């Protein structure tokens, strides 16, 4: 009897651990992707990321607008 209960508890804990590991891997993947995108943008538009220029704010606003439109589009599809 105890072995059955122990087995069920171990299985439940295994699923919980697996879900946590998957969430951690997904978070790390998203962080790497964001860093890669940021580096690509800096390489493509180095002048846009110069904080001394006023145009950099316009560029960032444009990127944020694109991102928000993408989020809205994704939420409408779901």
Secondary structure, 3 states (H helix, E strand, C coil): CHHHHHHHHHHHHHHHHHHHHHHHHHHHHHHHHHHHHHHHHHHHCHHHHCCCCCHHHHHHHHHHHHHHHHHHHHHHHC
